[in-house]
Amino acid sequence: AIVWNKERVIPEFDIEKCTLCHKCIDVCEQNTLADFTEVKTRARLTP
C-alpha cells in the first residue's frame, strides 16, 4: 500500500491497496504514519 514517489522523494500511501495489516505503521522509523483503520472502514462503507 506504500510506494516510493521518486519525483517527490517521499513515500505515498494508497488507501485502495491497504489491507489494514498495520505492518507499515509498525516499521515506520519516524512514527509519522497514522492508523487509517477508521478511515479505511468508513471509505468501504460509504457508497
CORJO-V100329 format. One record per residue. N is the residue number from 0. RES is the residue in one small letter. PSI is psi in whole degrees, 0 to 359 (* if undefined). D_LAST is the distance of its C-alpha to the last C-alpha in whole Angstrom. Layout:
BEGIN
n: (N/N)
res: (RES/RES)
psi: (PSI/PSI)
d_last: (D_LAST/D_LAST)
END
This chain:
BEGIN
n: (0/1/2/3/4/5/6/7/8/9/10/11/12/13/14/15/16/17/18/19/20/21/22/23/24/25/26/27/28/29/30/31/32/33/34/35/36/37/38/39/40/41/42/43/44/45/46)
res: (a/i/v/w/n/k/e/r/v/i/p/e/f/d/i/e/k/c/t/l/c/h/k/c/i/d/v/c/e/q/n/t/l/a/d/f/t/e/v/k/t/r/a/r/l/t/p)
psi: (345/130/154/123/108/328/316/349/46/158/146/139/125/101/335/334/355/134/8/32/342/7/321/322/319/325/355/115/333/355/42/353/132/162/111/14/312/318/314/317/315/322/323/330/342/125/*)
d_last: (22/25/27/30/30/33/33/32/34/31/28/25/22/19/16/15/18/18/19/20/23/25/28/27/27/30/32/32/35/34/32/29/26/24/22/19/18/16/14/13/12/10/8/8/6/4/0)
END
